[in-house]
Amino acid sequence: MGGKFYDNRELSWLKFNARVLEEAFDEETPLFERLRFVQIFCSNLDEFFMIRVGSLHDKMIFDSKDTENKTNMTAKEQLIAIAKQVKKLLPLKDEAYATIMDGLSAYGVQHIDPKSLTPEEDGFFRAFFTREIQPLLFTGVVDKKHPVPFLKNGEVYVGVTIRKKEDAAGKVTFGILPASENFPKLVWLPGTGKFLLTEELIVRYAELVFKNFEILSRCVFRVTRNADITMNEGLYDHDVDFRDIMSDLVKKRKKLQPVRLEFLGKPDENIIALITKTLKVKDSFVFCQNTPLTTDFLSSIERRLEKQSELFFAPLTPQKSPAIDQKQPIIEQIKKHDILLNYPYENISQFIRLLEEAAENPDVVSIKITLYRVARDSKIISALTRAAENGKDVLALVELRARFDEENNIGWSKRLEEAGVTVIYGLEELKVHSKLLLITLRDGNDVSYITQVGTGNYNERTSKLYTDLTLMTADRDFGSDASVVFNALAVGNTVESTNKLLVAPKGLKSRIVELIDNEITYKDKGYIGIKMNSLTDKDIIEKLAEASRAGVKIELVVRGICCLIAGVEGDTENIRVISIVGRFLEHSRIYIFGREERRRVYISSADFMTRNTERRVEVAAPLLDREIADRAVEIFETCLRDNVKAREQDSEGNYFRVQPAEGEPRLNSQIYFYEQAYKAAEQAQSAEKTEPKDTEIIPQTVLDVQQESVGEAASDVQRTEVHRVKIRRVRR
């Protein structure tokens, strides 16, 4: 086995998703918001199976003896452990759903049991099925003349075994009915808040479809397919547009091998065995559960309950940064001082304003940007196209391999090209994950730069859901470094060296190791603080363990996967690891090395995962302005003090909620940051003696929250629309 302070990547991720599910049990969270966490848990798990489990299945087939480099588990061993752990989590999900739905019954919403329908209720649902559903049903029968129809990834189906009524000893046939397409997600009983899911109607009234047959068994099931498509490097040798290649690969993804089979309830074992054999899914990856197999019906329930405000988080509105004068051009302000924005507490509109100004500013010569994920109705894309239409030289690197955003990015790349933007796709073997913008201006006979480096995507939607930082600066060295990065990307190269920016894959990891080594020289006076989504890079983990053994104090805020186990005597006993799962997805990356005068602080797009440090183009930026560096450190230290939504890892790799010490006030870091943003905006508006126009300012009160967050994906799991937080005043 591997080192005693290592956790397996996949099992660590499942622990993270368990923390997401814990939020569904938090009684301080409004009831419907708890239901969202069930939804997030499910969507996270879907993506985990499609990508991580799919990849392990491939590895088990093609490289069965290979082991992962931390716990030395083979792909088969990991799959066995994953299946075992998931089967422990699913009953908890069932319990959460049942408890929440029981609570919602007090508000008139009830997911009824099809077996307990009254004759009147049964009459309505039967008539609805006959009128609205049956005419649209496509019936598939599997036999020698009718092969298994293609079952779409993530869709819900009803399966039945049938036999002709007049032939009691005759052949048993397998029938399949699609339950997801062309139908409403649920059906309400008129005049009530009672409902059944469409698949429950289909499975109940299947005999109306197979009229001449006896139904021997029936079930509701769902297939998850491997979606881990990879670029065949040989395709680059063909005279084919990379965009067309990616379009073909996205289509291919939809047809890959099933890796998971889910059943609703506990159907007859014979029909489970039949479907499992038909789809060639291993028994260990067949899961039975009492919760609906998809949660896309929740939006219908939300619309019915939307006037019950106590069921939802109260809205929180991103504020305008007090560091920005709304009456002055933002480019001129950045020339005078660096600006740091903290999403979602501060509004991304301030960054969009920079792009819009650049599009119209006659001194702007060019705009260059890396795009990984953007919103579907993107103002950022609109600003870039406007700049190109105004004659600016605009270059956009659109990463077509951003997982599950491939089709969206293919569409945006076409629109940008049509507007006159120069579009490039990145490097053959490396994804471009950096969040980098370079605006070049004429400055008399010279040129000047505005450079932006961020931790998160140029996406207006996720900027309201993810915590991220963005730095905007006129530092000339930053601009020169960014220019080197874009010039290298334009010709398909990676950056060898830079002055201030750290650029992966060649200039980030080595520098991080140097910074850790430097702290090791200070022994117990050394300090390292890191905030990120995931920690899996073995080299960095080994170096952190070395620093711990030297006495360096290390504090890690790792939301998701953490392959380092803290507190292991003799190895990581000077390391503390916490994870915050709250209303917002903790996405910002902050690196801190040293304290006081020798302190160095960076923000970055990169987690400490091998894929980020060695197989992607990433950028980390030093925070050179003392006040801005102080602010980033304060964000980090506030996260460490969170005693509401933080979980701390123990020396066994398990996570437990942090409990306030006796007499210690409760601190939800995310709500604290919102409170601070409201206060800062209120003070700025008071100073200007103007009324706020687009936001309601909350007075200076203690804010308590019943809240929560999203689960990323995966990969960067947690990509769900969870917008609201419950705020209540607490008497002093």
N, C-alpha and C positions, 0 to 999 in steps of 0.2 A: 504494500500500500504506500501512498504518498506520505508527505510530511504530516505530522500530527496537528499542524495549524492550518491545514487546507480543507476546504469544503468543495464538493463537486459543483460545477457551474449549474447544471440542470436542477439539482436538488436545492441549491441555494435560491434559484429562481422560484421554485415551488413554495419555498418558505416566504418569499416576497408576496406571492399571490395569496398565500394564507393570511398575510397581514392585511391585504386588501379586503378579504372576506371578513376579517375581524370587524371591520367598520360597519358591516351589515348588522352586527349584534350590539353596536354602541347605542344605548338608549338615550344618550344626549343628542343624537343625530335625528333630525326630523324623519318621520316614518318613510315617506316616499324616497327621500335621499338614501335611506338605508337600502331600499330596493335597487337603487342605481348601483350600489356596490356589489350586489349580486350580479347585476348585468356586467359590470366591469370585470369581475372575477371570471365570468363565463367568456367574455370576448378575449380577455388575456389568455385564457386556457386554449381557446380555439387557435390563436396565433402561435402559441407555444407548440401545439401538436403539428400544425401545418409546417412550421419552420424547424424547430429544434428536434422534435421527434422524427419528423420527416428526414432530416439530415442524418440522424442516428440510424434510421432504418437503412438508408443508402450505405452508410459506413459498415453496418453489420453485414451487408451483402457483399460489398466489394473490398472491404479491408477489415475482416472480422477480428484479426489479432491485434490491431492497433489499439493503443490505450491513450486516454487523455493524460495530460502531463502533470496533474496535481495529485489526484487520488488513484491514478493508474487503473481506472475502471475501463473495461472494454465497452464497446457500444451496446452489446447484449446485456452486460451487467447494468449499465445505466438505464436501459429500457425496462428491465425488470424492476429496478428501484423506483423509476418514475411511475410505472403502473401501480405499484404498491402504495405509493404516497398519494396518488390521485384518488385511489379508492378509499383512502382515509378522509380526504377533503370533501368528496361529493355528499356524504350524509350531512356534513355541516352546512353545505349549501342548501340542501333540502330543508334542514331545520330552520335556517334563516328565512327562506322563502315562505315556509308555512307560518312562521311566527309573524312576519311582516303582513302577510295577507290576512291573517286573523285580526291584526290590529286595524287594517284598512276596512274590515267589515263594519266597524263602528261608523265609518264614513259612507256606508252604503255600497261599497264595492266588494264583490264576493266572487271568487273563482270557484264555481260549484263543481261537485263531484258528479260526473255523468251517470254514475250508478245510482244516484239518489234523486233523480229527477221525478217530480210529480207527473201525473198523467197530462196535466195541462202544459207543463213545461216541455215534456217530451213531445207533445203534439206540435208546439210551436217550432222547436228545433228540427223535428222531422220534416215539417212543411218547408222551413227555410232551406234545409239541405236539398230537398227535391226541386225547389224552385231556383235557388241561387248557386248551388255548388255542383250538383250532379250533372247538369248539362255541360259544364266546363271541364269535367274530370276526364283525364286521359288514362285509360285502363291498359296496363301492361301485364301480360301473362307470360311466364317463363316456362318453356318446354323445348323440345327438340327443334321445333319450327320457329320458335320465338326466343331469341337470345336475351340475356339480361339487358334491359335498357340502360343507357348511361345515367348514372345517379350523380347529380351535381353536388359539388363540394358545399357543405353547410346547409343544404336544403333538407326539409322534413318530408318523410314519406310514410305512408301506411302500407304495411305488408299483411297479406292474408294467405293462409293455406286453404284451398277449396277442393271440393269433389262434387261431381255431378250428383244431383239429388236422387236420380233414378238408379244410381249405381253405387250402392253402399260399400261395396268392396273394390270400387274402381280406383283409378290412379289419382293421387293427390297432386295438385298443381299449385304453383306459387304465383300470386298476383301482387302487383305493385301499383299504388295510387299516389301521385304527387300531391302534397298538401300545402306547398309554399307559394306556388305561382298562381296568379289570376284570382286569388281569393283574399277576402279581408283576413287580418291576423286573428281577430276574435269576433264573436257574435254576441251582442248584448240581448238579454231577455227584455222585451219592451216594458217600459214603466218601472224597471228595477235597475240596480247596479250589478246584477248577476250576469256572468258571462261564461262561455265555453270557448276554447280555442278551436280553430277550424279543423285541425287534425283530430281533435276529440270528436267532432261531429262526423268526420269521414270514417273513423274507425268504428264509431257506434252504429252508423247506418250503412255499413259496407254491403249488407245483404240486399239493399235496394239497387246496388250496382251489379252484383253477381246474382241475378234473380233465379237463375236455373241451377245454382250451386248451393251446396251446404258449406258454410264457413266453419272450418275446424279450429282455426286459431287466428288471432289478429294481433297487430302490434303497431306502435309508432316508433320510427327509428330515424336516425340521421347519420350521415357519413361525413367524416373529415378526411380530406385528401392531402397528401404531401404537396406542399407548395414551394419547396426549396429549389427553385430554379437557379441555375448558375450559368454565367456566361462561358460559352465555349470560345476559348481564346482564338481558335482557328478561324472563327467567323470574321475576325478583323482582317484576315488576308483576302477576303472576297470583296469585290467591287460593289458593295451593298451599303446603303445608308444605315448607320447604327440604330437609328430610330426605327427602321423597318425590322431589324433583327429583334429589338426589344418588344415590338408589337407581336411578333411571332412567338416569342418566349412567354409573354403574358397569356396568350391563347393556350400554349402548351401546359401552363401551370394548372389550368382548369381540368386537365385530364389525367393527372398523375395518380399513382396508386393510393388506395385508401389506407390510412394509418390508425383510424379510430372509428368505432361503431358504438353509437349511443342508443339506448332504448328507454322509452318512457314507462315507468312502473316495472313490473316483473312479469313479462309475457311468458307464454308457454315455452319451455326449454327447447322443444322441437323446432319452433319457428326461429328462435335465436340461433340454434345450430345451423339451420338451413341458410339463413342470411349470412351468417359468419363464413360458412363454407363458400357460398356463392361469391362473396366479395373478397375472399382470401385474406381475412383479418385474423390475427392471432387472438386466441381466447383471452389472453391477459389484457388485450386492448379493447375488450367489449365491456361497456359500462352501463349499468342500469341505475336509473335515478327517478325520483318522484317529481322533480322540478321540470317545467317545460323545457324542451330541448333547445329552443331559441328564446330570446327575450325581446324580439322586435315588436311584440305586442304592447310593451310598456308605454309607448307614446300615446296609445289610445286611452289607457288608464290615466295618464298624466293630464290629458285634455279634459277628462271628466272631473278631475279633482283640482284643477288649477286655481279655483277660487278659494280652496281651503289652504290659506297661506301658512298655517301652522305645520303643514306636511312638508314644506319646502324651506330651503335656505333662503333667507332674505337676500335680495340682490346687493352686490358690492360692485362699485363702478371704478374702473381704473382711472387714476387721477393724472392731471398734467403735472409734469415735473416742475418743482419750484426753481430748479436750476436753469430753467429756460424762460426767457422773457418772451411772452406771447406776442408782443408788439414789435419785436425786432427780428430781422432775418436770422435764421438759425445758423447759417454758414458763418456769418460774422461772429456770432457768439462762440462757436466752436473754435474759431481762430484765436479767440482770447483765452479760452480755458476748456479743458476736457469736460465732457458730460457723460455721466453714467446713468442709464435707465434701468429700473428694476421692475420687470413684468411679473405678475399681472397688476401689481400695485400701481404702477405708472403706465400711462397709455402709449401704445405703439404708434399712435397718430403723430407723436413728436418725431419719430424716425421717418415715417412716411412724409411728413412735412419737409424733412431734409431732401428726400428724393424729388419731391415736387418742386422745391426751390431750385434744385440742380437742373431739372428739366427745362426751367425757364431762364436761368441765370446765363447771361451772354458770356460771362467769363469761364464757364464750365466747358472744357474741351472734351472730356470723356467720362464715362461712368462704367465701371466694371464690377460685376457681382457674381457670387456663387449661389445658386439656388438648389436647395435639396428638397424641401417640402414647402409649398405655398398654398394659400387658401384657394378655394374654388372660385371665389369672386374677389380676386386679388387687386387691391389698390396699388400694391407694389409693382405688379406687372403693368398696370395702367400707367404709372409714373415712368417706368422704363420705356414703354412704347411711345409715350408723349415726348420723352427726351430724344428718342431716335427720329421721330417725326419733325422735331425742331432742329435737326441737323447735328445733334451730338453724336459722337462716336461711342456707341453703347455695345458692350460685350457682356453676354450672360452665359456662364457655364451652368447648364441645366443637367443635373445628375439624373439620368434616365433610370438608374438602377436603385433609386430610393424605394425600398421594399413596400409594396402595396400602394405606392404613389406613382408607379410607372406610367399608367395610362393618363393620369392627370398631368404629369410632367411632359409626356409626349405631346399632349394637346397644347400646353403652354409654349413649348419650344416652337411649334408651328406658328402660333399667334405672334410670338416675338419676331420670328423670321419675316413674317408678312409685314411687320411694322418697320423693318429695316434694321433690326438688332442683329448683331453677329452672334450666332449661337454655336457654342462648342459643347461637347459631351463629356469631357474629362479624359482620364487616362485609361489605357487598356486594362491594366491589372489592379487599379486602385480607384475606389470610390472617392469622390470629393465631398467631404462632409463638413468642411470648414464653413463658417458664417462670416464672410469677408466682403467688404464693399470698399471700393477706391474711387473717389471723385477727384479728377485732376482739373485744376483751374489755371488760366493765364494770370500771372501776378506781375504786371509790368512786363519787363523783359525776361522774367523768370517764370517758373511754375510753382504752384503750391498744391498741397494735398489735403483732402478730408478723408480720413480712414475710419471705418467702423469695423469692430470685431465683436462678435456676439457668441453667446453660449447656446442660442436656440434659433429655430428656423425663422425665415421671413414670412410669417404666417399670422395674419390678423386674428384668426379664430383661436389658434393654440396660445397666442400671447395673452389670452384671457383665462387660460386654463393651466398653463405651465409657468413655473417660476424660472425666469431667465434674466440674464444681464446683458446689456449692450453698451459698449464703449465707443464714443465718437471723439476723435482727436484730430488736431492739425499738426501733430508731431511729424517733422519731416522724415525722420528715420522710419517711423511707422509707414509713411507713404511710400518711401523707397523700397522697404521690405515688401509691402503689398504689391508694388509694381513688379518686383522680381517674381513673386508668386504667380501673378497673372501672365507674365511673359513666359514663364516655364510651362504653365498649363496650356497656353495657346499653341505650343509646339510639342506637347506631349511629354514634357520632362517633369522631374521633381526638383525641388529646391535643395541645393547643396548647403548653403549657409545664408544667414541673415544677421542683421545688427541687433534688433530688439525682439522681433516676433520669433516664437518657437514654432517651427513648421514640420509636421510629420509628413512622410515617414522617416526622414533622415535627421531632423534637427530638434525633435521634441523629446523623445524617450531618453536619448543620451543626456540631454540637459537636465531632465528630471532626476536621473540617477546621480548626476554631478551635484545637484542641489541637496539630495538626500545625503550623499557622502559628506558634503560640507557640514550638515547638521551633526553627523556622526562624530566629527572632530570636536564638537562642543560637548559631547557625551550628555550628562544629565542636564546641561544648560541648553541643549538643543531642543527645537520644537518644529513639528510638522502638523499642519492642518489641511485636510483635503475634503472637499465636498464634490460628489459626483453621483452619477446614476449607477455605475457598476465598476467593480474591481475584479479583474480576472487575469491581468498580465503577470505571469509567474516571475519574471525578472524583477518587476517592481515590488511584488509581494515579498520576494526574498530580500530585497534591499530594505524594505520597511521592517522586516523581522530583524535584520542585522542592526538597524538603527535602534529598535526596541531593546535588543540585547546590550547595546552600548549605553542605554539609559535615556535615549531621546524620548521625550513625551510626544505621542502621536495621537491625534484625534481625527476620526474619520466619520463623515456623514455620508452614508452610502444608501441611497433609496432602495435599489433593487438587488442585483446579484453581488454577493461579496464572498469571494473564494478564500479570503483570509479570515481565520478564526482568531478573535482577540482574546487576551487574557490567559493564553496558554503559558504555563510556568516555564521559564527558561528560554522562551522564544518571542512571544508577543504580549508579555504581561504589562508592558508600558503602552499598549495600544487600546484605545476605546473605539468601538464602532456603534453608531446609532443609525436608525432608519426612521424617516418621517413619512408616514402615509397620511395625508390630510386631504382637505378639499381640493387643493391644487397639486399637480404633479411636480415634484421637486426635480428640476431639470438643469439648474445652473451648476456650472463647474467652477470651483474656486480652489486655487492652490496657494498655500501659505508656507513659507520656509523662514524660520527664525522669528525673532521678536525685536521690538524696539528699533534701534538704528540700523541693524542689519536685516531687518524684515524685508522679504520680497513677496509680492502678491501678484498672482496671475488670474485671469479668467480665460476660459477655453471652451472650444466645441468638443473636446476630447475627454471621454472617460478613460480610465486606465484599464482598457481591454486591449488584447493583442491586435484585434481588428482595427482599433483606433490608432494605436501607437505605431503599428508596423504596416498596415494594409490600407490605410486611408490618408488622404490629404487633410490634415487638421491644423488649426492655428490656435496658439495661446498667446495672449498679450499681457505684458507687465503693466500694472497700474502704477504709473509714475507720479501722478498727482497724490500728495499725501492724504488729503481729505477724502479722495475717492477710494484710495487703498484702505483707509480707516473704515469707510462705509462698508466695503466688501467684507472686511474682518468682522465688523459688527453684525452683518448678516449671518456669517458663519457662527459666531459665538452665540447669537440668539437661538439659532437652530440647536446648538448644543444644550441650551438651557430649557428647551421645550420639554414640558412634563405632562402634556395632554395628548399629543399625537406621535410622540417619539417612542420607539422601541429600542432597547439596548440588547446587544448580542452578548451571550455568556460564553464561557470557555468550551462549551459543547457545540457552539454554533447555532444555538436556539435564541429566539428573540422574545423579550418580555417588555410589557409597557413600563415606561419610566413613571414612577410614582413621586408626587411632590413630597419633599421632606416635611416634617412636622412644622407648621407655621409658614411654610413656603407658599407664596401665591401661585396659582395655576397660570401657566403660560403656554398658549397656543401660538407658536411662532408665526404662522401664516396670518392669523387674525391680528397679531401684534403689528406686523408689517403693514397691513391694511389700515389699521388705526393710525399708524405713523404717517402714512400717505395722505389720509384725510386731514390730519392735523396740519401737515406741511402745506397742503393746498389751501386750507382755511387761512393759515397765517399769511400766505402769499397774497391771497385775495383781499384780506384785511389791509395789508400794506398798500395795495393798489386802490383800496376803497371802491371795489367793484363787486357786483353780485356774480356768483357762479352761474354759468349758462347751461352747462350740460351735465351737472352732477350735483347731487345732494350731499352737503357736508354734515357729517355726524359730529355733534358737539363732543367736547373733551370728556369722555366718560370711560369707565372701565368696560371693555368689550369682552363678552364671553361667547363661545361659539359652539354650535352643534353642527358639524361640518363634514366636508371631505372632498376627497381627491379622486384622481383617475389612475387607471391602471395603465404604460407604454409598452409601449410596445414593446415591444419585444424587440428581443431585439428591442426597439424602444416601445415596449408595450405600454398600455394606459392611454388610449386616445379617445376618450368619451366626453360627451357634452355634459359636464357637471358644473353648473354655473353658480349655484347659490349657497349662501351661508346663513345660518340662523344667528342673529345678533340680538342680545337682550341686555338691557341695562341692569347693572348690579348696584344696589344701594351701598353707599360707603358708610 
